[in-house]
Amino acid sequence: MKTFKTIISAGLFALMLTGLVQASDHGYVTTEPNDHPDKNIFRVNIESVNGKDSENINERVPVGENTITVSLVFNSSWGIAEQETQDRIYTKDMTLQVEKGKTYFLGSKVDTKASAEALSDGSFWEPIVVETKGH
C-alpha cells in the first residue's frame, strides 16, 4: 500500500512539475534605452501587455502572439513643427510574436519631417522592435 501511495504521489508531483515547466515558457519585452536620431528611432513607454497595465520596464510575456500598447516619448530634437506633439500622449498597439527566452527591445520609427496632418492624426510614428536578444 505504501508503494502505491508513493507511486501516486510521485505521479502527481511529476504532473505539477510539468505544469510549472510549461508555465515558464515566456519571453520579455522592454524598451530601447536610447534614442537613435540618425535612424529616426526613438524611445517609447510600455503602457500595457495584453490589456493589463504595465508596471515594469521589463515585462514578462507568454510565448505566442501578444498585444503591446506603447506610448511615444517626446524628443526635443524633432524640431519646431513637432513641438505641438510634446503635450500630447500618443499610444499605439503592436502585435508581437514572442519566442521563449527572447527579449524584445521596443522603440518607435518617427518621421521627424512629418506634415501637420500626420502630426495631428498620429501617423508620423510607428512602434517597432528595435532589437531582439536571446536564444
Summary of the structure (lengths in Angstrom):
residues: 135
radius of gyration: 21.2
end to end distance: 46.4
largest distance: 81.4
contacts: 354
relative contact order: 0.20
helix: 29%
strand: 41%
